[in-house]
Amino acid sequence: MLLILDDEHKEHLSFLTSVDVAVVREFCRIAMEFICKGDNPKVYQSAAQKMSVSVDTVQHGVQGLMYLLTECAKLMVTELDFQDSIMVLGFSEELKAVLLEGGLEGCAIVEPIFCGLETF
């Protein structure tokens, strides 16, 4: 099953094409932390200062990743479907690999949360 992203999410994720792969890895980590522990505006502020971008840009990038990771886990998107889903975003092969890695790790963390919610 392919994940369909709306224009707003695509816009939020487009920022990732302009940063180093190490930054994307960090954004994936922050997104997973957001999912597990909740929002932390101080993290956005710190990252924004280091990157010389607005706090909103960082926050939207992290939230876009969080949405991507949680939707993939919720829909149990396969590795191939994940790759096909992000193909439209114009990411480099290296960036796709990092997002796939983050997506697989994210699914391992997020899927048990969704399974626990199904019991309610």
CORLINQUI-V292440 format. One record per pair of residues at least 6 apart in sequence whose C-alpha atoms are under 8 Angstrom apart, sorted by the first residue. I is the first residue (numbers start at 1). GAP is how many residues later the second one is. Records with the same first field share a line. If there is no record, write none. Layout:
# CORLINQUI-V292440
I = GAP ; GAP
This chain:
# CORLINQUI-V292440
1 = 74 ; 76 ; 77 ; 80
2 = 75 ; 79 ; 80 ; 82 ; 83
3 = 68 ; 69 ; 74 ; 78 ; 79 ; 82
4 = 81
9 = 55
10 = 54 ; 79
12 = 45 ; 48 ; 49 ; 51 ; 52
13 = 47 ; 48 ; 51 ; 52 ; 76
14 = 75
15 = 42 ; 46
16 = 8 ; 45
17 = 73 ; 74 ; 75 ; 78
21 = 73 ; 74 ; 77
24 = 71 ; 74 ; 75
25 = 73 ; 74 ; 77
27 = 34 ; 35 ; 38
28 = 34 ; 37 ; 38 ; 71 ; 74
29 = 73
30 = 13 ; 32
31 = 31 ; 32 ; 34 ; 35
32 = 34 ; 74
34 = 6 ; 32
35 = 31 ; 75
44 = 11 ; 14 ; 15
45 = 10
47 = 8 ; 11
48 = 6 ; 7 ; 9 ; 10
69 = 33 ; 34 ; 37 ; 38
70 = 36 ; 37 ; 40
72 = 10 ; 31 ; 35
73 = 33 ; 34 ; 37 ; 38
74 = 36 ; 37 ; 40
79 = 21 ; 25
82 = 18
83 = 13 ; 17
86 = 10
